[in-house]
């Protein structure tokens, strides 16, 4: 082999090696993105969709983060926003499940108060027509009651006064940081009062529905001439829902089915209790009183 040929061949080999090294460098993989970064980016995208009211899109994005966000700083943020996305997209059962999961997994979350209120509202939304099963109605009452127990009503007049005071002070000195902070705190507390008032109003309405359901079932048994079963439901209504508008017709129904069953002594006692509660009905019950007396004579 000539010297010139050897030199040429060596040069080609060096060129090929250089090309391979260059190709290897240009095709090298980019630096790996950390799991935390992926979670942050995906959560940021979900927040943007949520802000645009694309609740289903936000939910889909957040569902993929349920596992990867565990034990990270965003764990409760993901759970809360997912629950909110479910709620606002009308998926109330999933919302209730996610609000519950948030409370169970991260009891110290700053979202605890809102999550409890929204859990109650989720069940309220699931509460069906009075003729149907009322499991979710009962759960809504329980969760609203829990909310009121955990976060009792404060002096609303003082908070309203604070809101007005700091609003006026900010007009005078809009750059005062202390005024800004106090005003923000007062307005937040005032907003919370609205949720407490909502819960207080929701519970009686839901209890009326439960009472109506029980009364409806009792009336159904009366129509079927199953008076003993009807009496059981009238008794349940009287015991559990004395604060509803159905308490008086429940007593009247109880007296009626006892008379139909010829339980004259029990009917007499029920009538006495009824008239103690509703003394203005003495005249309306005269015929029933006379009939009971006639059948209780020895």
C-alpha positions, 0 to 999 in steps of 0.5 A: 500500500502506497503512502499516499493511499494510506494517508487518504484512507486514514483521512476518510476514517477520521472524517467518518468518525467525526461525522458519527460523533457529530451525529451522536451529539445532535441526536442526544436526548434533551434533559429529563423534565422532573415529575414535579415540573410535569405536575405543575405544568399540567395543573397550570393548564387545568387552571386555565381551562377551569378559568375559561369554564371548560370544566370537563376539560379541566377535570380530564387534565386533573384526573391524570394528576391524581396519582402523580400529585400525591405527597406534593405541594399541589396534592390538595390543589388538584383534589379541590380543583377537580372536585370543583370541576366536577361540581360545575359540570353537573357531576355532583356524585363525583364532586361529593366523592372528591371533596370527601377524599380531600378531607380524608387525605389532607385534613389540614388543607386550607380548602377544608372549610370550602370543601365541607360546604361544597360537599353539602351542596353536592348532596343538595344537588343530588336530592331528588323529587320527594317521591324518590329515595331520599338518601342524598337529601339526608346526607345533605342535611348531615353535611350542612349541619356538620358545616354549621358545627365546625364553623359557627356563626360569628357576629355579622354586624361587627364584620359588616362594620369592619368592611365599611370602616376599612373601605372608607379608610382605603378611600382616604389612604388607598396605599395603606397595606394594613388597611388593605389586609384588614379589608380583605380579611373582613370581606372574606369573613363576610362572604363566609357568613353568606355560606352559613346563612345558606346552610341554615336556610337549606336544612329546613327546606330539606327536612320538609322534603324528607317529611313530605316523602314520609307522609307520601309513603304513609298515604300510599299505604292508606290507599292500599288499606295497609293501615298498620304500615301507614301508622308506622310512617305517621309515627316516624314523621311525628317523631322525626319531623315535628318542625315541619308543616306535615306534623298536623296532617301526620297526627290526623292520619295517625288518628284515622288509621287507628280508628280504621283498625278499631284501636279505640284506646290508642286512637283516644290517646292520640286524639288527646295528644293532637288536641294538646298540640292543636287546641284550635282543632277541638271543633273539627275533631268532635265527630271523631271524639264521639265515635271513639267514645261510643266504641270505648264504652264498656 
